[in-house]
Amino acid sequence: MHIVTTLRRMVCAACLLAVPLAHAERLKDLASIQGVRQNQLIGYGLVVGLDGSGDQTTQTPFTVQSVISMLSGLGVNLPPATTLQLKNVAAVVVTASLPSFAQPGQTLDITVSSIGNAKSLRGGTLMMTPLKGADGQVYGIGQGSIVVSGAGAAAPGAKAQINHLSVGRISGGATVERTVASSLQQGDAIFLELNESDFSTAALVVEALNKRFGNDTAAAQDGRVIKVNAPRGNDERVAFLGALQNLTVKPAQGSAKIILNARTGSIVMNQAVTLESCAVAHGNLSVVVNTESTASQPGALSGGQTVVVQNSKVEITKEPGQVLLLKAGAVLADVVKALNAIGATPQDLLAILQAMKASGALHAELEII
């Protein structure tokens, strides 16, 4: 009797291991609130104070024009025929992300990238640069000393460089000057947007919200958007959204998918990938052509000339093909183990998986990037 009970426990444990468990996730990790988003900012500016590593003005005339315009704005008027030879100035593009609900006076981290031929931005200072949004309005002002996480040195015939020197960062280098209007406090409802469209997950989220906050609280608009009735008061709505985002939901299992990178040979499969019974044959045929150049010397006093002779050698190598039987219902671990058993390289796997998909034996979506 004891043996039978032990066997039953072992069978139950094996069944639990065979079935993939659905892990609960917070709603803030599955969906975002419509209207709560970042906005990208961009600006054009000048970096000064470089140690001779700035733009070569003969090849970047816009740097000289920017310097002249900046000096004119500061009350310095140069003669029209003045030719500037600048080595310590670089033209740059400044980018930043304006977070939701940002208020004037807050600071932002900014990235400074060279657009000319400056060798390095290390040690430079960004001049005051307006940062504009997609609507052309100025939402921030950037300025400060640039931090470049790299170093480099050069000498005639030699050069050494660590990391990238033409891009730097300024922590808290921009100040917010304008807020972005938000529609979050308007109306009786908010809208959740799932990170990935899935009707099953949308239904599960609606069910969890109605169970937690009462019936008719949420309703799915489609496979991505969910309408949620929310309190109108600011304090009540903020508290409601905080509780909503921390609600845990078990999302539906995603579709079987295989991602193939044809350039690098990388292949990533999720646990939902399965196979029908199929046979895979694998064999390699390689052709190598090797050409060597040798000099043919004429005999003494023969009056001949030295001639370069091309000696070509062709080798054809064919490895014995292997046929492997893959059983139906194989999971991801079995697929990887079986394909590795026949010695398939990542590039071979691209062709093998495409052929298995075409034959109907592979139950997964192939996405080539």
Secondary structure, DSSP 8 states (H G I E B T S, - for coil): -HHHHHHHHHHHHHHHHHS-----EEHHHHEEETT---EEEEEEEEEE--SS-S--TTT-HHHHHHHHHHHHHTT----TT-----SS-EEEEEEEEE-TT--TT-EEEEEEEE-S--S--TT-EEEEEEEE-TTS-EEEEEEEE-B-S-EEEEETTEEEEES-SSEEEEEEEEEE-S-----TTSSSEEEEEESS--HHHHHHHHHHHHHHH-TTSEEESSSSEEEEE--SSHHHHHHHHHHHHT-EE-------EEEE-TTT--EEE-TT-EE-SEEEEE--EEEEEEEEEEEE---TTS----EEEEEEEEEEEE---EEEEE-TTB-HHHHHHHHHHTT--HHHHHHHHHHHHHHT-EESEEEE-
